[in-house]
């Protein structure tokens, strides 16, 4: 795919209202940074909504789609960012426009869900019998709402071939870089990561959340040393 003579791979980012704004920006950011050594783009990204109208985000601002829903029918990859769409998140189904949007996706297209976008994929039946990631805080809700899905709250992302899912928020960056790496190789993905100033590679099986870490106090930091001393003695009566 890393060839200037190849037409750009067509990506459609399907926003379901209310979309999570951070997640919505990830595909355009990563895929627009994936280029040949000559600087030619490897992906053409369209941002679409189910009904073609501007959509809302959970953060309160709107997003105007760059293409109509018909872009889904010609997409080679469709990515659904995180969403709080009530039908997918609480009712276990897709509403009319969303159902029509998923029906328009070609059978051979690759479909990926970032964060709670996995709920929409599950509502469309794409995750039945598959392992899938989502934000760890929403894993139990997804498991209860979609019992046919093998919910993996541990992994950063899950690659099931044509269907991919990621954990929450920043894990969407890892998922999109993984797709670039799969399509165009490690060198292209590394260049895209460098442009985005993010880590070039994190294993999909890496844990979603990181244990809290406090740097050790400096030897000349009296307050830091005192706090460290107090923390080691939280179970003891301390006097001033």
C-alpha positions in Angstrom: 0.0 0.0 0.0 3.0 2.3 0.6 3.1 3.3 -3.1 2.5 6.7 -4.7 0.7 4.9 -7.6 -1.9 3.3 -5.4 -5.2 5.3 -4.8 -5.7 6.3 -1.2 -7.5 3.8 1.0 -11.0 5.2 1.7 -11.9 5.6 5.3 -15.3 6.8 6.6 -15.6 8.0 10.2 -19.2 7.4 11.3 -20.2 9.7 14.1 -23.2 8.6 16.2 -24.6 11.4 18.4 -23.6 12.4 20.9 -20.1 11.5 19.9 -17.1 11.7 22.1 -15.1 14.6 20.7 -11.6 13.3 21.4 -12.4 9.9 19.8 -13.9 11.6 16.8 -10.7 13.4 15.9 -8.4 10.4 16.2 -8.9 8.7 12.8 -8.4 11.9 10.8 -5.3 12.8 12.8 -3.6 9.4 12.4 -4.6 8.5 8.9 -3.8 11.9 7.5 -0.3 11.5 8.9 0.2 8.2 7.1 2.0 9.0 3.9 4.6 7.6 1.5 8.2 8.5 1.8 7.4 11.1 -1.0 4.7 12.6 1.2 1.7 11.4 -0.7 -1.4 10.4 1.4 -2.2 6.8 1.8 -5.7 7.4 3.1 -8.6 9.6 2.2 -10.8 10.2 5.2 -14.5 11.3 5.2 -16.3 12.2 8.4 -20.0 11.3 8.1 -23.1 11.2 10.2 -26.0 8.7 10.0 -28.4 11.3 8.6 -25.9 13.7 6.9 -26.6 16.5 9.4 -24.1 18.2 11.8 -23.9 16.2 15.0 -23.3 17.0 18.6 -20.5 15.9 21.0 -20.7 15.0 24.7 -18.4 18.0 25.2 -21.0 20.4 23.8 -19.6 21.4 20.5 -20.8 20.4 17.1 -19.1 18.6 14.2 -20.1 19.2 10.5 -19.6 16.1 8.4 -17.3 16.4 5.4 -19.4 13.9 3.3 -22.9 12.5 3.2 -23.9 9.0 4.4 -23.3 7.7 0.8 -19.6 7.8 1.6 -20.2 4.7 3.7 -21.0 2.6 0.6 -17.6 3.3 -1.0 -15.6 3.0 2.2 -12.9 0.4 2.6 -12.6 1.0 6.3 -15.4 2.4 8.6 -14.5 3.6 12.1 -17.0 4.4 14.7 -15.6 6.6 17.5 -16.9 6.5 21.1 -20.5 7.5 21.6 -23.2 8.0 24.2 -25.9 7.1 21.7 -28.8 6.0 23.9 -30.1 3.3 21.5 -26.7 1.6 21.3 -25.6 2.3 24.9 -28.8 1.5 26.8 -31.4 -0.1 24.5 -29.1 -2.7 22.8 -30.1 -1.6 19.3 -29.5 0.9 16.6 -32.0 3.7 15.8 -33.3 4.1 12.3 -30.6 6.3 10.8 -27.8 4.4 12.5 -29.2 1.0 11.3 -29.4 2.4 7.7 -25.8 3.6 8.0 -24.5 0.2 9.1 -26.6 -1.5 6.3 -24.8 0.7 3.8 -21.4 -0.5 4.8 -20.0 -3.0 2.2 -19.8 -6.6 3.4 -16.1 -6.7 2.6 -15.2 -3.4 4.4 -13.2 -3.4 7.6 -15.1 -2.0 10.6 -13.5 -0.7 13.8 -14.9 0.8 17.0 -13.0 3.2 19.2 -14.0 3.1 22.9 -17.8 2.9 23.3 -18.1 2.8 19.5 -17.9 -0.9 20.2 -21.5 -0.7 21.6 -22.7 0.3 18.1 -20.8 -2.5 16.4 -22.4 -4.9 18.9 -25.8 -3.5 18.3 -25.3 -4.1 14.6 -24.4 -7.7 15.3 -20.9 -7.4 14.1 -19.4 -8.5 17.4 -21.5 -11.6 18.0 -19.2 -14.5 19.0 -16.2 -12.2 18.8 -13.7 -10.9 21.4 -14.0 -7.1 21.7 -12.4 -4.3 23.6 -14.1 -1.2 25.0 -13.4 1.4 27.8 -12.8 -0.6 30.9 -15.3 1.4 32.9 -18.0 0.4 30.4 -17.1 -3.3 30.1 -19.7 -4.6 32.6 -22.4 -2.6 31.0 -21.5 -3.9 27.5 -21.3 -7.5 28.8 -24.8 -7.2 30.3 -26.3 -5.5 27.2 -24.6 -7.7 24.6 -24.1 -11.2 26.1 -23.0 -12.6 22.8 -19.9 -10.5 22.8 -16.7 -11.7 24.6 -15.9 -8.4 26.2 -12.2 -7.9 27.0 -11.7 -5.1 29.4 -8.0 -5.7 29.7 -6.6 -5.2 26.2 -5.8 -1.9 24.5 -7.2 -3.1 21.2 -8.5 -6.4 19.7 -7.9 -7.3 16.1 -10.4 -9.9 14.8 -9.5 -9.5 11.2 -12.2 -7.5 9.5 -13.5 -6.3 12.8 -11.4 -4.3 15.3 -12.1 -2.6 18.6 -10.2 -0.5 21.1 -10.3 0.5 24.7 -11.2 4.1 25.6 -9.9 7.4 24.4 -6.1 7.3 23.8 -6.3 3.6 23.0 -8.0 4.7 19.7 -4.6 6.2 18.7 -3.0 2.8 19.2 -5.8 1.1 17.2 -5.5 3.5 14.2 -1.7 3.1 14.2 -2.1 -0.7 14.3 -4.3 -0.4 11.2 -1.7 1.7 9.5 1.0 -0.7 10.5 -1.1 -3.6 9.2 -1.8 -1.8 5.9 1.4 -0.1 5.1 4.1 -1.4 7.4 6.0 -0.4 10.5 8.0 2.4 8.9 4.9 4.3 7.7 3.2 3.8 11.1 6.3 5.1 12.9 6.4 8.2 10.7 2.7 8.8 11.4 3.3 8.4 15.2 6.3 10.7 15.1 4.2 13.4 13.4 1.5 12.9 16.0 4.1 12.9 18.8 2.8 9.6 20.2 4.3 6.2 21.0 4.8 4.3 17.7 3.7 1.0 19.1 1.9 -0.5 22.0 0.9 -4.1 22.1 -2.9 -4.7 21.8 -2.7 -7.0 24.8 -1.2 -4.4 27.0 -3.2 -3.5 30.1 -5.7 -0.6 29.6 -4.9 1.2 32.9 -1.6 1.9 34.5 -0.9 1.6 38.2 -0.4 5.0 39.9 3.3 6.0 40.0 4.9 8.6 42.2 8.5 9.6 41.4 10.9 9.1 44.3 11.6 12.3 46.3 14.8 14.1 45.6 17.5 13.7 48.2 17.5 17.5 48.8 13.7 17.8 48.9 12.9 18.1 52.6 9.1 18.3 52.0 9.1 15.4 49.7 11.1 13.3 52.1 8.8 14.2 54.9 5.7 13.3 52.8 7.3 10.0 51.9 8.1 9.3 55.5 4.5 10.0 56.5 3.1 7.8 53.7 5.1 4.9 55.0 3.5 5.3 58.4 -0.2 5.9 57.5 -1.3 3.2 59.9 0.6 4.8 62.9 -0.5 7.7 65.0 1.5 10.8 63.9 2.0 13.9 66.0 3.2 17.3 65.0 
